[in-house]
């Protein structure tokens, strides 16, 4: 499928475009993973688990989202100060 037809199908919801993609080769830019270990107090783990359960995500997901939000906020704050 040519790019213009693909764009049109996507924009118009004419068909499921996923069948035209090779997702095994998909990559997210700047999203390489590195493992870190962090120790949290028990009360914090319990709170994280409750909130993660409430919104239907894993503990790891909520930690990543909250850290990303904070880092983006800090970056934006420092950018405006410059």
N, C-alpha and C positions, 0 to 999 in steps of 0.2 A: 504494500500500500504506500502510495506516495505521501509525502509530508502534508501537502495541502488537503488531501482527502482524509488523512488521519486527523488533522486539526478540525476539519469540518465535522467529522463523525463525533469527535470529542465535544465540540461546541454545541452541536445539535442533539446530543444524546441519541444519535441514530442507531448505535449498536454498541455492544460491549467491546471496547477497544483493547481490553487486556489480552484478548486472543491474538493480537498483533504484536505483543511485546514478549521478549525473552527475559523474564524476571530473574532467571538464574544468573544473569550478568548485571543486574541492576545494582547500582551503588549510590549511596547518599554522600555527596561531597562534604568534606570536613566532618565526617561522622565515624572515623575509624575508632575502634574500641580499645581501651586500655583498662585492665583490671586494677582496682584498688581495694584495700581492706580498710574499713572504718569501724571503730568500736563506738557503740551508742549505749547510753544508760537504758536500763530495762523500761523505765517509764516512757522514754522516747520511742522505743520500738513498739510498745503497746499503743501509743498514740498514732504512730505511723500506720500500724496495722488496722486500727479502727477507721481512720480516714480512708485508707486504701480500700477497705471493704465497703465503706459507705458509697464510694464513687465507682466501685467495681474494677479496680486496677490492682496490680501487684505492688508490694512494698517498694521494690526496685523502681518501678515506673513513677511512683509518686515522689520518691527521692530525686530522681533525675529531673522531673518536671519542675519541682520546687527549686532545685539548685539552678537549673537553666533560667527560670524566671528571675531569680535573685541576681545571677551573673549578668543577665541582659539589663536589668534595672541599674546595677552598678556601672556597667559600661556606658549606658545612656547618661547617667548622672555625671560621670567623669568626662564624657564627650561634651556635655553642655557647659561644664566648668572651664574647658579649654578655650 
